[in-house]
């Protein structure tokens, strides 16, 4: 069956909206009709080669939709069920999974090397980007990539649970483990940053500082929970310390993935503070520290993959926050677009414009 999809023909090539021949689900597979998919910076990292996975590929890793059909052996979802796509399923058997660190599963992206579909015009084999190929009207994924959608959450918003919300919430609650009364700085007011701001508010943080290069995002950041807003500059760390009695924040969450931002986030924390790095940076982004400052400041710098989250465990928790009004998924979306609008959304990200786009099918 031919459906429309956003295809990356090669690294650094423009995205193409084209028809793909999508197979029916085989054993252990699920076919999903997408309701919505988030346009995430991680997809941009695939287009420019920061993350290296097979191409040509159908992009999109954050989505939700309705099950159309299932292959042999699939029992946890059925046709008609709403599902959230999980781009990083855990195998349950590798050393990381055995330790309970399912977000570090060594097999999480193994599905990205399997042929997903073929171009309808010339038969070219296509790969599934980050496993789930959500930038398409329909997709076929391993059953492990589907999770039952939370009750009471519209699928057009539940799509954001597949990456942005799990990552931002997890960075605050699982990685940095923010405690009531602590102070938090979030660097980057995109989808993940907005989720982290809401998560900091849910955690009971007293002072929540949002940092971004765009002054226009202040209102958006404050609506998500920021109590202070700082426009990024060479004096950002100094400004944050001034807002916290010259001490620095207890926790910084870096959602950009640039060496200068990581370094600034670290410098913005108090002595003994904690920095969680969520942003995906390139190999050329080198962060340097001297031995004396590492000793003197006693700070912790941690990488944070997928918010250190377990989607099966965390989705019900997030659903509870949504139903209680503590978490607003709609506040994470600054633009709703059609499938044809994805190339323009990527151009906006490259230019540093906009916040979070959601493709609505």
HUMOSUL-V668207 format. One record per backbone hydrogen bond with DSSP energy under -1.0 kcal/mol. NH is the residue of the N-H (numbers start at 1). CO is the residue of the C=O. If there is no record, write none. Layout:
NH_CO, NH_CO
This chain:
3_20, 5_18, 6_135, 7_16, 8_57, 12_47, 13_10, 16_7, 18_5, 20_3, 21_118, 22_1, 28_72, 29_26, 30_141, 31_69, 32_139, 33_66, 34_137, 35_64, 36_64, 37_359, 38_62, 39_357, 43_40, 44_40, 45_41, 47_43, 48_44, 51_45, 57_8, 58_127, 59_6, 64_36, 65_83, 66_33, 67_81, 68_31, 69_31, 71_29, 74_71, 80_67, 81_78, 83_65, 84_147, 85_63, 86_145, 98_94, 99_95, 100_97, 101_96, 102_100, 104_101, 105_102, 108_105, 110_107, 112_109, 113_110, 114_111, 116_126, 117_126, 118_21, 119_124, 120_19, 123_119, 126_117, 127_56, 131_129, 132_130, 133_128, 134_60, 135_59, 136_134, 137_4, 139_32, 141_30, 143_28, 145_142, 146_143, 147_84, 149_82, 153_150, 157_154, 158_154, 159_155, 160_157, 161_158, 162_159, 165_160, 167_163, 168_164, 169_165, 170_166, 171_167, 172_168, 173_169, 174_170, 175_170, 176_171, 178_172, 181_204, 182_179, 184_207, 185_251, 186_209, 187_253, 188_211, 194_190, 195_191, 196_192, 197_193, 198_194, 199_195, 200_196, 201_197, 202_198, 203_199, 204_201, 205_200, 206_182, 209_184, 210_228, 211_186, 212_230, 217_214, 218_215, 221_217, 222_218, 223_219, 224_220, 226_221, 227_208, 228_208, 230_210, 232_212, 236_233, 239_235, 240_236, 241_237, 242_238, 243_239, 244_241, 246_241, 247_244, 249_268, 251_183, 252_274, 253_185, 254_276, 255_187, 262_258, 263_259, 264_260, 265_261, 266_262, 267_263, 268_264, 269_266, 270_249, 272_297, 273_270, 274_250, 275_300, 276_252, 277_302, 278_254, 279_254, 285_282, 286_284, 294_290, 295_291, 296_292, 297_293, 298_294, 300_273, 302_275, 304_277, 308_305, 309_306, 314_310, 315_311, 318_314, 319_315, 320_316, 321_317, 322_318, 323_319, 324_320, 325_322, 326_321, 327_321, 332_329, 333_330, 334_356, 335_356, 337_358, 341_338, 342_339, 345_341, 346_342, 347_343, 348_344, 349_345, 350_346, 351_347, 352_349, 353_348, 358_335, 359_37, 360_337, 361_35
